[in-house]
Each structure stands twice: as C-alpha cells, then as structure tokens.
Amino acid sequence: MKSRLEKIVRAFVLGILVFAIPSSEPNAALARTRKRYKVQAKETVTRFLSSVKLVKKTYNFDHNGDGLIDMSIYPLKTENPDLKTKYLTLEEAVRKKQLILRENPKLSDARKDPPSSYSIFAQYLGSRPLYYPRGGQIRGGWQNRGFRRGGILGSGYGDRDSGRRRYYDRYGPSRRRYDRRSPGYYRFGNFSGIGLGYSDSSGFGLTGMFRSAHNTDSSEAVEQPGFEIDALCFEKWRLIEESRKLGEPEYFYYAGMASPFVRKELVLFPNQTKAHIAIEKELRRLGIHSKTKAFADVFKNEHIKKVVDYYIANSKEVLEKNKGISGMIVTSRNRILCADIYASPDLFKKMFSQLMQSAALGVCQTHQKSRKHSGEADVEEFLHSLKSVEKLKRETAQTYRLCSPRLVSEAVLYSDEDGMRLVHIEAYPRS
C-alpha cells in the first residue's frame, strides 16, 4: 500500500514538472527581455542626466505686484540633445485633427460600478511619434479624464516582445481566440476592413490596411492605428451621480495640464481613489467650487485664468533668450515645485506653455504670506539628487520610476528601429 502511494505521489510530481518546465520558458524569455530593457533604460537615463546643466540666467516673476518673487525659472540645457526626432504633442494633434479621442464603449456597462481605470479609445492619423503628458486633461465624454502616465502613441513605438495578437471588432479587441486564417474585423468612423493587432504592457495597438466603407478599391487602403489609452477619472461625480446615458457626448478635447501636486500624486499613487483625493484637495486649496469635482473647472475661474495668462505671456523670454534649452526647474516663493526635462529641445518648446500653465497652478496654491524664497543652492542640490539616482523601477513598457529617498521622479522612454531613447523626465521634491 505504501509503495503504491509513493508511486502515485512520484507520478503526480513528475506530471507537474513536465507541464511546468515548458510553460516557464516563455516567462523566462520575457523576464530576460525585460531585464535587458531595464539595463538599457538605466544607461539611457544616466547618460542623459549626466549631460544636463543649469543655465546661468534665472528668471523671476511677481504676478501679484507685491514686490516679492512668486515664481523662478531655472532653465536647463543638455549637451546631448535629441535633434533628430520630431514629436507631435497631444494638444497639437487634437488641434490638427490628427487624433480622435472617444469613450471606450466597453465601459458603458460598468458605470454603475465604476472600475479603477477609465480607458479611452484613440485613433491617431499621424506618422510622427505623439507624446502625451502625465496629468494631461481631456474634457467631454462621460466624464473628464486625466492621463495616469505619460507616453508615446503611434504604431511601431513601445515594447512588443510580450505582445499577443488579438481579434479587433468595431470597438477594439474582442475576446475571441486569435486565428491566423481569420483576422479581426475593425471599423472606425467611415473606415472599415480587416487587420491584425498587437498588445503589450503599455496598452494595445492596431496595425493593418483598412479600406474605405464607400470604396473597396485596394488603392484607397490607409493605415488606421487604434489604441486603448489608460486614463483616470478627473471628474468624480458626473459619472457616479449623474449617470450619463448612451447617446450623449462621447468625444474628448484637450483641456490643459494638472498642477504639480496632482502630477506628483500620479507618480506616487497612480490609482483612481488617490486621484480623486488629490483633485479634491487641490480644488479646496485653489478655492474652486466644482459641482462634479472636475479639476478642469479651475480654468473657469477668472483669477486663475489671469495668473495663468500672465505666466504664459511673460515667460516667453525664457525661450527667446535661451536657444536650445530642453528643460527647467520651477520654484515658488518658498519651495521647489517641479522639474521637467526633455531630450528634444523642440518638444520642450512645444510643451512650454502647458508646463507654465501647470506651474502657475502650483504658485496659486502656495502660502503667499511666506517671504522665504528657494535659492539657487537648493536648485543645484535638487538637480544633483536627480543625477545621483541609481535604481530604476519598470512601471510600463515606456515608463520607469527613478527611485530616490529625496525625490519623486519618473522617466518616459520608447524604443524604435534606432534603439531606446529618452523622451521626458519629471521630478518633484518628496516633502
């Protein structure tokens, strides 16, 4: 009896090993790939930060005319800029009608029991890599959204080594099993046809040739990439309380960037509950009453609009007198607000007005009775701490957390046929 039981146990263990070993091979390959990308990411970030230096000139601003400095800008320049890549910003793509953002219909049945993330569906018609920032806000749809992380949008960008092919139906990937003999059907706007998609840890993408619904001539085929972008609700009560119904507005437009405090919280705690708490806290600090707890409502306030307009208009000299800068450190009256550094000076120039809009909100919330000002020594120490970061933590295929006891920081990178390159580094003081 005992020997028979031993045989059964041995057979059971052997069966587990037989089935476990082959299944572990793809996971091991995936782990090796991710480790390789992590090493490349660390080298890319370290090499870039080592070339970043402060520009000697500092720009001070006093928006309320009380004789005290409300904001200072310390321009940053890199000795190794990315002059090759020509990016498109989210604001630019929406304005040029190269990007269509709409609700993801898969969420329509989940509005009574809100999920932790409210993804949106995007159709990008451009060819250049499109950059969207963390904390970028879009209005419309069933409720306003904000991007949980920054990244690059476009067919061909990101880590596909772990990709899985999927069917695509009218609204994106269906749950049917992939069959090479029957590629998925896809329809968006006036286009319909067939195509193959890929999925990775940064979201899914759709690549393929699609024919016009009104013309079946193969010469009319155009590439229509579709993506599901991870986003968070930036307007708490419109979805939960008012319970929008199908048929109401489902498209979005760009509304601006969130404040440095909200952007920092999205790095620390990129989940829906923390986002709602951070937004409500900012609304109270800024003295804004919003019926639906929408952060974008701050831009309806006349005082805040004047402050934002002041900084956007008066900070233009920073770009005019410092050709080729690719970043800046912004301080308020009594502390460092944030640092934004781009590898591409052209992308920084395009993002500058949006970054100033965000920084202006940080100044508005600052305790104005303080007469202390963050000096250059604090800024140099902050930049030194950023350069001293040695450990990176992979968040998605395109984002890496820079681990530091003194800073909260994250980097956006992407890979293409030319290898891995850095796009943006943002950093905030931890306390």
GUKOLKE-232636 format. One record per residue (C-alpha): z negated, x negated, y; chain. Coordinates in Angstrom, 3 decimals. Example, Ala and Ser with C-alpha at 12.3 -4.5 7.8 and 13.67 -1.06 7.14 Angstrom:
BEGIN
[[-7.800 -12.300 -4.500] 'A'],
[[-7.140 -13.670 -1.060] 'A'],
REM end
This chain:
BEGIN
[[0.000 0.000 0.000] 'A'],
[[-0.945 -2.797 2.361] 'A'],
[[2.224 -4.799 1.652] 'A'],
[[4.351 -1.696 2.226] 'A'],
[[2.646 -1.065 5.587] 'A'],
[[3.230 -4.686 6.554] 'A'],
[[6.930 -4.340 5.713] 'A'],
[[7.200 -1.221 7.876] 'A'],
[[5.481 -2.940 10.811] 'A'],
[[7.726 -6.005 10.454] 'A'],
[[10.842 -3.836 10.335] 'A'],
[[9.682 -1.938 13.410] 'A'],
[[9.013 -5.153 15.371] 'A'],
[[12.331 -6.643 14.241] 'A'],
[[14.140 -3.484 15.372] 'A'],
[[12.541 -3.715 18.811] 'A'],
[[13.573 -7.361 19.146] 'A'],
[[17.128 -6.668 18.002] 'A'],
[[17.595 -3.949 20.608] 'A'],
[[15.619 -5.661 23.349] 'A'],
[[17.338 -9.041 23.359] 'A'],
[[20.897 -7.837 24.125] 'A'],
[[19.676 -5.417 26.791] 'A'],
[[17.779 -8.201 28.530] 'A'],
[[20.912 -10.308 29.029] 'A'],
[[22.342 -8.234 31.919] 'A'],
[[18.896 -8.145 33.536] 'A'],
[[18.578 -11.911 33.189] 'A'],
[[22.026 -12.397 34.719] 'A'],
[[21.096 -10.070 37.570] 'A'],
[[17.842 -11.975 38.133] 'A'],
[[19.723 -15.298 38.256] 'A'],
[[22.226 -13.849 40.720] 'A'],
[[19.503 -12.512 42.995] 'A'],
[[17.668 -15.846 42.849] 'A'],
[[20.871 -17.662 43.810] 'A'],
[[21.426 -15.312 46.753] 'A'],
[[17.807 -15.739 47.820] 'A'],
[[18.177 -19.522 47.868] 'A'],
[[21.390 -19.216 49.875] 'A'],
[[19.704 -16.790 52.264] 'A'],
[[16.809 -19.185 52.865] 'A'],
[[19.193 -22.078 53.540] 'A'],
[[21.274 -19.930 55.893] 'A'],
[[18.266 -18.677 57.864] 'A'],
[[16.588 -22.110 58.042] 'A'],
[[19.776 -23.850 59.144] 'A'],
[[20.414 -21.251 61.833] 'A'],
[[16.866 -21.204 63.245] 'A'],
[[16.782 -24.991 63.453] 'A'],
[[19.668 -24.792 65.945] 'A'],
[[18.067 -22.156 68.216] 'A'],
[[16.688 -23.367 71.554] 'A'],
[[15.248 -21.843 74.698] 'A'],
[[17.424 -21.860 77.797] 'A'],
[[15.576 -23.370 80.768] 'A'],
[[16.108 -20.427 83.109] 'A'],
[[13.687 -17.457 82.856] 'A'],
[[14.427 -14.034 84.351] 'A'],
[[11.591 -11.915 85.736] 'A'],
[[11.730 -8.215 86.664] 'A'],
[[9.479 -5.835 88.580] 'A'],
[[10.702 -2.257 88.110] 'A'],
[[7.849 -0.502 89.969] 'A'],
[[7.769 -2.795 93.018] 'A'],
[[4.048 -3.634 92.847] 'A'],
[[4.632 -7.365 93.159] 'A'],
[[3.718 -8.086 89.531] 'A'],
[[6.146 -9.126 86.802] 'A'],
[[6.724 -6.258 84.376] 'A'],
[[9.234 -7.986 82.085] 'A'],
[[10.506 -11.505 81.495] 'A'],
[[13.575 -12.513 79.526] 'A'],
[[13.824 -15.943 77.894] 'A'],
[[17.458 -16.494 76.800] 'A'],
[[18.130 -18.290 73.519] 'A'],
[[21.128 -20.347 72.527] 'A'],
[[22.237 -21.697 69.178] 'A'],
[[24.064 -24.970 68.611] 'A'],
[[25.869 -23.467 65.635] 'A'],
[[27.216 -20.055 66.784] 'A'],
[[29.451 -17.800 64.717] 'A'],
[[32.587 -17.643 66.855] 'A'],
[[34.876 -16.500 64.057] 'A'],
[[33.541 -13.091 63.036] 'A'],
[[34.488 -10.168 65.285] 'A'],
[[31.962 -7.405 64.762] 'A'],
[[32.081 -3.781 65.754] 'A'],
[[28.829 -2.117 66.842] 'A'],
[[27.757 1.366 65.809] 'A'],
[[27.960 2.623 69.389] 'A'],
[[31.422 1.111 69.816] 'A'],
[[32.742 2.555 66.537] 'A'],
[[31.498 6.067 67.338] 'A'],
[[32.973 5.885 70.845] 'A'],
[[36.348 4.741 69.485] 'A'],
[[36.222 7.432 66.778] 'A'],
[[36.413 4.836 64.020] 'A'],
[[33.157 6.040 62.483] 'A'],
[[32.294 9.581 61.429] 'A'],
[[28.656 10.305 60.589] 'A'],
[[27.706 13.544 58.897] 'A'],
[[24.993 15.137 56.832] 'A'],
[[24.821 14.361 53.139] 'A'],
[[25.245 17.808 51.503] 'A'],
[[23.172 16.647 48.525] 'A'],
[[20.105 17.048 50.760] 'A'],
[[20.778 20.684 51.642] 'A'],
[[18.695 21.986 48.737] 'A'],
[[15.795 19.626 49.482] 'A'],
[[14.946 20.763 52.994] 'A'],
[[12.047 22.972 51.913] 'A'],
[[10.530 19.976 50.136] 'A'],
[[11.559 17.027 52.337] 'A'],
[[12.314 13.771 50.481] 'A'],
[[11.126 10.337 51.542] 'A'],
[[14.539 9.423 52.919] 'A'],
[[17.328 11.451 54.524] 'A'],
[[20.540 9.568 53.855] 'A'],
[[23.682 10.315 55.842] 'A'],
[[27.325 10.082 54.824] 'A'],
[[29.633 7.811 56.810] 'A'],
[[33.388 7.416 56.926] 'A'],
[[34.418 4.137 58.519] 'A'],
[[38.072 3.858 59.505] 'A'],
[[37.977 0.326 60.912] 'A'],
[[38.640 -3.019 59.259] 'A'],
[[36.135 -5.262 61.035] 'A'],
[[32.522 -5.543 59.790] 'A'],
[[30.461 -2.847 61.532] 'A'],
[[26.887 -3.702 62.484] 'A'],
[[24.225 -1.012 62.756] 'A'],
[[20.711 -1.926 64.013] 'A'],
[[17.304 -1.108 62.633] 'A'],
[[15.830 1.665 64.752] 'A'],
[[19.246 2.806 65.953] 'A'],
[[19.064 6.562 66.555] 'A'],
[[21.647 9.239 65.934] 'A'],
[[21.342 12.815 67.169] 'A'],
[[22.661 16.008 65.643] 'A'],
[[22.880 17.184 62.062] 'A'],
[[19.903 18.990 60.595] 'A'],
[[17.591 16.607 62.427] 'A'],
[[17.819 13.315 64.321] 'A'],
[[17.830 10.169 62.191] 'A'],
[[16.962 6.526 62.634] 'A'],
[[18.157 3.626 60.520] 'A'],
[[15.425 2.249 58.321] 'A'],
[[17.070 -1.182 58.241] 'A'],
[[19.941 -2.935 59.927] 'A'],
[[23.067 -3.943 58.046] 'A'],
[[26.810 -4.309 57.816] 'A'],
[[29.019 -1.350 56.997] 'A'],
[[32.513 -1.675 55.634] 'A'],
[[34.443 -2.096 52.450] 'A'],
[[34.013 -5.558 50.988] 'A'],
[[30.652 -6.511 52.534] 'A'],
[[27.396 -6.937 50.653] 'A'],
[[26.248 -7.951 47.193] 'A'],
[[28.267 -6.254 44.456] 'A'],
[[27.137 -8.288 41.485] 'A'],
[[24.885 -5.462 40.333] 'A'],
[[27.429 -2.756 41.103] 'A'],
[[28.082 0.220 38.896] 'A'],
[[31.269 2.252 39.099] 'A'],
[[30.832 5.973 39.668] 'A'],
[[32.803 9.155 39.992] 'A'],
[[33.332 10.397 43.530] 'A'],
[[33.638 14.065 44.274] 'A'],
[[34.000 15.847 47.616] 'A'],
[[30.650 14.714 48.961] 'A'],
[[30.253 11.336 47.311] 'A'],
[[29.245 10.180 43.825] 'A'],
[[28.916 12.832 41.145] 'A'],
[[26.630 12.478 38.127] 'A'],
[[29.429 12.496 35.573] 'A'],
[[29.818 9.412 33.429] 'A'],
[[32.472 6.977 34.591] 'A'],
[[35.716 6.999 32.575] 'A'],
[[38.422 4.451 33.312] 'A'],
[[41.104 6.939 32.273] 'A'],
[[39.973 9.488 34.848] 'A'],
[[38.966 8.030 38.235] 'A'],
[[36.915 10.205 40.548] 'A'],
[[38.299 12.700 43.000] 'A'],
[[37.394 12.346 46.651] 'A'],
[[38.010 14.457 49.715] 'A'],
[[37.004 13.926 53.354] 'A'],
[[38.466 15.779 56.335] 'A'],
[[42.232 16.000 55.991] 'A'],
[[42.427 13.408 53.225] 'A'],
[[42.146 13.883 49.500] 'A'],
[[43.075 11.878 46.453] 'A'],
[[41.587 9.617 43.809] 'A'],
[[39.774 6.321 43.979] 'A'],
[[37.154 4.080 42.453] 'A'],
[[33.775 3.325 43.954] 'A'],
[[31.048 0.744 43.630] 'A'],
[[27.303 0.877 44.077] 'A'],
[[24.760 -1.805 44.882] 'A'],
[[21.203 -2.043 46.140] 'A'],
[[22.308 -1.662 49.752] 'A'],
[[23.959 1.695 49.142] 'A'],
[[27.295 2.759 47.713] 'A'],
[[30.805 2.268 48.893] 'A'],
[[34.122 3.812 48.084] 'A'],
[[37.353 1.878 47.942] 'A'],
[[40.740 3.201 46.909] 'A'],
[[44.031 4.619 48.059] 'A'],
[[43.974 8.201 49.309] 'A'],
[[46.878 10.466 50.089] 'A'],
[[47.039 12.980 52.880] 'A'],
[[46.333 16.555 51.828] 'A'],
[[49.508 17.626 53.619] 'A'],
[[51.801 14.881 52.354] 'A'],
[[51.981 13.493 48.837] 'A'],
[[54.295 10.610 49.718] 'A'],
[[52.691 7.389 48.468] 'A'],
[[53.753 5.622 51.664] 'A'],
[[51.235 7.776 53.512] 'A'],
[[48.327 6.362 51.480] 'A'],
[[45.469 4.982 53.547] 'A'],
[[42.178 3.405 52.608] 'A'],
[[39.194 5.618 53.446] 'A'],
[[35.875 3.922 52.651] 'A'],
[[32.890 6.238 52.379] 'A'],
[[29.253 5.180 52.397] 'A'],
[[25.836 6.737 51.998] 'A'],
[[23.510 5.103 54.539] 'A'],
[[19.765 5.092 54.107] 'A'],
[[18.035 6.678 57.113] 'A'],
[[14.706 8.210 58.117] 'A'],
[[13.918 11.435 59.935] 'A'],
[[13.247 10.762 63.643] 'A'],
[[12.634 14.430 64.453] 'A'],
[[9.853 15.754 62.266] 'A'],
[[9.627 19.460 62.996] 'A'],
[[13.246 20.556 63.345] 'A'],
[[13.816 20.105 59.615] 'A'],
[[10.458 21.264 58.303] 'A'],
[[9.634 24.184 60.621] 'A'],
[[12.933 25.499 61.912] 'A'],
[[14.636 25.048 58.522] 'A'],
[[18.260 24.692 59.583] 'A'],
[[20.776 26.606 57.504] 'A'],
[[24.198 25.647 56.214] 'A'],
[[26.986 26.097 58.740] 'A'],
[[25.047 24.648 61.675] 'A'],
[[25.959 21.235 63.201] 'A'],
[[26.256 18.529 60.555] 'A'],
[[27.759 15.660 62.548] 'A'],
[[25.957 12.924 64.493] 'A'],
[[26.442 10.838 67.611] 'A'],
[[24.694 7.648 68.711] 'A'],
[[21.599 8.158 70.887] 'A'],
[[20.195 4.663 71.504] 'A'],
[[17.578 2.331 70.037] 'A'],
[[13.916 2.919 69.376] 'A'],
[[11.167 0.969 71.142] 'A'],
[[9.991 -2.450 69.872] 'A'],
[[6.835 -0.834 68.477] 'A'],
[[8.804 1.609 66.283] 'A'],
[[11.228 -1.121 65.191] 'A'],
[[8.284 -3.311 64.205] 'A'],
[[6.718 -0.481 62.201] 'A'],
[[10.019 0.000 60.354] 'A'],
[[9.819 -3.639 59.241] 'A'],
[[6.203 -3.306 58.120] 'A'],
[[6.290 0.182 56.608] 'A'],
[[9.864 1.459 56.101] 'A'],
[[8.849 4.895 54.829] 'A'],
[[9.043 8.389 56.238] 'A'],
[[5.334 9.077 56.722] 'A'],
[[4.749 5.866 58.699] 'A'],
[[7.876 6.508 60.779] 'A'],
[[6.589 9.944 61.838] 'A'],
[[3.168 8.475 62.713] 'A'],
[[4.748 5.667 64.779] 'A'],
[[7.007 8.098 66.641] 'A'],
[[4.169 10.478 67.481] 'A'],
[[2.072 7.543 68.701] 'A'],
[[4.912 6.353 70.961] 'A'],
[[5.508 9.826 72.356] 'A'],
[[1.841 10.019 73.348] 'A'],
[[1.905 6.563 74.957] 'A'],
[[5.014 7.386 76.929] 'A'],
[[3.637 10.787 77.957] 'A'],
[[6.525 12.719 76.389] 'A'],
[[6.137 16.236 75.047] 'A'],
[[8.685 16.973 72.338] 'A'],
[[8.639 20.333 70.614] 'A'],
[[10.206 18.907 67.471] 'A'],
[[8.620 15.415 67.694] 'A'],
[[12.013 13.835 68.354] 'A'],
[[11.897 10.248 69.583] 'A'],
[[15.285 10.636 71.298] 'A'],
[[13.632 13.085 73.718] 'A'],
[[12.191 10.096 75.619] 'A'],
[[15.637 9.585 77.149] 'A'],
[[15.460 13.049 78.725] 'A'],
[[12.506 12.011 80.877] 'A'],
[[13.675 11.203 84.420] 'A'],
[[11.130 8.415 84.996] 'A'],
[[12.024 6.649 81.747] 'A'],
[[15.729 7.067 82.462] 'A'],
[[15.268 5.352 85.842] 'A'],
[[13.345 2.466 84.258] 'A'],
[[15.969 2.018 81.536] 'A'],
[[18.820 2.155 84.081] 'A'],
[[17.009 -0.411 86.252] 'A'],
[[16.766 -2.956 83.458] 'A'],
[[20.286 -2.416 82.152] 'A'],
[[21.737 -2.860 85.657] 'A'],
[[19.574 -5.796 86.811] 'A'],
[[19.639 -7.758 83.567] 'A'],
[[23.417 -8.247 83.617] 'A'],
[[22.920 -11.570 85.413] 'A'],
[[21.325 -12.922 82.236] 'A'],
[[24.712 -12.734 80.520] 'A'],
[[26.721 -13.685 83.594] 'A'],
[[24.796 -16.899 84.268] 'A'],
[[24.298 -17.970 80.657] 'A'],
[[27.620 -18.042 78.846] 'A'],
[[27.339 -18.311 75.102] 'A'],
[[23.722 -17.230 74.652] 'A'],
[[23.087 -15.341 71.437] 'A'],
[[19.542 -14.053 71.727] 'A'],
[[16.422 -13.587 73.819] 'A'],
[[12.670 -13.284 73.725] 'A'],
[[11.289 -10.424 75.817] 'A'],
[[7.748 -10.359 77.196] 'A'],
[[5.920 -7.600 79.012] 'A'],
[[3.150 -8.106 81.562] 'A'],
[[0.556 -9.148 79.009] 'A'],
[[2.264 -9.878 75.673] 'A'],
[[5.408 -10.819 73.790] 'A'],
[[7.389 -7.715 72.877] 'A'],
[[10.135 -8.936 70.586] 'A'],
[[12.817 -11.490 69.848] 'A'],
[[16.404 -10.675 68.885] 'A'],
[[18.724 -13.486 67.842] 'A'],
[[22.335 -13.086 66.713] 'A'],
[[24.552 -15.703 65.131] 'A'],
[[27.500 -14.303 67.079] 'A'],
[[27.274 -14.549 70.905] 'A'],
[[29.914 -11.823 71.105] 'A'],
[[27.796 -9.426 69.040] 'A'],
[[24.730 -10.211 71.166] 'A'],
[[26.725 -9.429 74.296] 'A'],
[[27.780 -6.074 72.814] 'A'],
[[24.205 -5.245 71.784] 'A'],
[[22.588 -6.435 75.010] 'A'],
[[22.411 -3.083 76.841] 'A'],
[[20.948 -1.404 73.743] 'A'],
[[18.347 -4.158 73.366] 'A'],
[[17.416 -3.766 77.042] 'A'],
[[17.062 -0.030 76.543] 'A'],
[[14.621 -0.710 73.688] 'A'],
[[12.714 -3.356 75.671] 'A'],
[[12.440 -1.025 78.672] 'A'],
[[10.586 1.475 76.484] 'A'],
[[8.204 -1.314 75.492] 'A'],
[[7.487 -2.064 79.154] 'A'],
[[6.909 1.600 79.949] 'A'],
[[4.200 1.815 77.318] 'A'],
[[2.403 -1.347 78.426] 'A'],
[[-1.029 -1.020 80.048] 'A'],
[[0.022 -1.572 83.661] 'A'],
[[-3.428 -2.494 85.052] 'A'],
[[-3.318 -5.890 83.370] 'A'],
[[-2.410 -8.778 85.666] 'A'],
[[-2.090 -11.314 82.871] 'A'],
[[1.423 -12.466 82.029] 'A'],
[[2.734 -14.155 78.886] 'A'],
[[3.667 -17.659 79.966] 'A'],
[[6.331 -19.977 78.644] 'A'],
[[3.800 -21.747 76.419] 'A'],
[[3.261 -18.513 74.471] 'A'],
[[7.019 -18.053 74.083] 'A'],
[[7.519 -21.605 72.808] 'A'],
[[4.694 -21.128 70.312] 'A'],
[[6.227 -17.839 69.175] 'A'],
[[9.627 -19.463 68.622] 'A'],
[[8.007 -22.384 66.795] 'A'],
[[6.242 -19.938 64.445] 'A'],
[[9.562 -18.242 63.737] 'A'],
[[11.236 -21.560 62.948] 'A'],
[[8.348 -22.537 60.657] 'A'],
[[8.830 -19.609 58.263] 'A'],
[[9.343 -20.993 54.747] 'A'],
[[9.257 -17.928 52.496] 'A'],
[[11.783 -15.092 52.366] 'A'],
[[11.403 -11.803 50.525] 'A'],
[[14.503 -9.880 49.497] 'A'],
[[14.421 -6.273 50.699] 'A'],
[[18.031 -5.206 50.065] 'A'],
[[21.334 -6.962 49.417] 'A'],
[[21.680 -7.506 53.170] 'A'],
[[18.101 -7.775 54.474] 'A'],
[[15.418 -10.407 53.901] 'A'],
[[11.835 -10.324 55.142] 'A'],
[[10.621 -13.551 56.792] 'A'],
[[7.040 -13.915 55.586] 'A'],
[[4.599 -15.258 58.166] 'A'],
[[0.911 -14.610 58.921] 'A'],
[[1.656 -14.594 62.673] 'A'],
[[4.969 -12.757 62.865] 'A'],
[[6.713 -9.640 61.618] 'A'],
[[10.335 -10.589 61.114] 'A'],
[[13.444 -9.699 59.153] 'A'],
[[16.988 -11.072 58.892] 'A'],
[[20.308 -9.345 58.225] 'A'],
[[22.847 -11.332 56.223] 'A'],
[[26.022 -10.451 54.379] 'A'],
[[28.469 -12.105 52.035] 'A'],
[[32.247 -12.033 52.000] 'A'],
[[35.021 -14.278 50.711] 'A'],
[[33.874 -17.015 53.127] 'A'],
[[30.341 -17.040 51.749] 'A'],
[[26.987 -15.898 53.147] 'A'],
[[26.439 -15.660 56.887] 'A'],
[[23.608 -14.572 59.138] 'A'],
[[24.038 -11.623 61.486] 'A'],
[[20.702 -10.911 63.171] 'A'],
[[17.056 -11.957 63.170] 'A'],
[[14.404 -9.790 64.800] 'A'],
[[10.780 -10.841 65.250] 'A'],
[[7.579 -9.304 66.643] 'A'],
[[4.021 -10.632 67.055] 'A'],
[[1.852 -9.405 64.214] 'A'],
[[-1.034 -8.449 66.501] 'A'],
REM end
